[in-house]
């Protein structure tokens, strides 16, 4: 959003909004989604307050962060177990509802939180929007949600008694007492029930919406994809060295469910000219490095940790194809579209909402766990330098059409009740 403050919509009394969001200092895809929405609200001249578990030490909004009123309430998000935890949760939710009553914001947005009963009461005080960005609450199983490890398939069942039958064959509810399994099923069914009754639900993909819809004819949320933009220092397709096409990128949390071990196994199916660069951090990093050693891949794999946006853009300029081998139900999967927007082809497992942004040409999907198929698609995209360069160009063009930033903002603002006059064309550029 070039120009910053001078592009703001002028109003004698700016609109007000209270937003509930998670930890903004953690660089996950869902939080990138949240950050972009908050920037849009600030650019539209909305006076914004954030109810959050922590205030980032380094503001992700630059000087714009000074314009936000922060309400730091960690107990609202992490209230603990047992009766004391429930009492803390009830007290914090009462405080939240009291704040809505006192502030009287025109809009109340829940940007990164699980469904709560208290949100049913907010629309009486403010226009309400719940942004549904993951499918975890709809599944009582242990992470990775909706992935059945034994059969290596994605589960589409709604939470209910049928989960016990699935658990008998898949063990997806874990080694817990029977009463705890029932508790998890009831909690997930309750979350689905709540979401269906919330007003103003916005989902980040059709898949996310479907996992909560589950045949409910009245539940029809708006679909607003995360904004996908091109960094100013992005390397164009024509500028890429043809040799970079043999460099595979894994971008995201270095965790089993995100597919870091799948990426290593896929690398074993590729010729020795191919290498893997893992950009991200996570609890599985040490195990992944050890696994690379065991597979004889140590010289072909490097772990860079988290990179800033400019550093990530520069790194993508040296990557030929991005691999997204998630083995859980991705609500959307930001890594793939961001790679496409930078002009880098993508090969991904068809997990969750990932298939919604793949065009079958510059971005391709294979079945979850199909390592040989993923390796074959990587070779098909990168084997010929000319074809790979064309795929890079097509990737950027596809992403620009599919994820037009102005169009997605307009959909979001429409869901929030903001008219075109409140987000002028210049602001959406």
Secondary structure as UniProt FT lines:
FT   TURN            2..3
FT   HELIX           4..7
FT   STRAND          16..21
FT   TURN            24..25
FT   HELIX           29..43
FT   TURN            44..45
FT   STRAND          47..52
FT   TURN            60..61
FT   HELIX           62..67
FT   STRAND          69..72
FT   HELIX           74..77
FT   HELIX           82..103
FT   STRAND          107..110
FT   TURN            117..118
FT   HELIX           119..122
FT   TURN            123..125
FT   STRAND          127..132
FT   HELIX           136..138
FT   TURN            145..146
FT   STRAND          147..148
FT   TURN            149..152
FT   STRAND          153..154
FT   HELIX           162..170
FT   TURN            172..173
FT   HELIX           178..197
FT   STRAND          201..203
FT   HELIX           206..213
FT   TURN            214..215
FT   TURN            217..218
FT   STRAND          222..223
FT   TURN            232..233
FT   HELIX           237..239
FT   HELIX           242..246
FT   STRAND          247..251
FT   HELIX           256..258
FT   HELIX           260..268
FT   TURN            272..273
FT   STRAND          275..279
FT   TURN            283..284
FT   HELIX           285..294
FT   TURN            295..296
FT   HELIX           298..300
FT   STRAND          301..303
FT   HELIX           309..316
FT   TURN            317..318
FT   STRAND          321..324
FT   HELIX           334..341
FT   TURN            342..343
FT   STRAND          345..349
FT   HELIX           352..356
FT   STRAND          363..366
FT   TURN            368..369
FT   HELIX           371..382
FT   HELIX           385..402
FT   HELIX           405..415
FT   TURN            416..417
FT   HELIX           420..422
FT   TURN            425..428
//
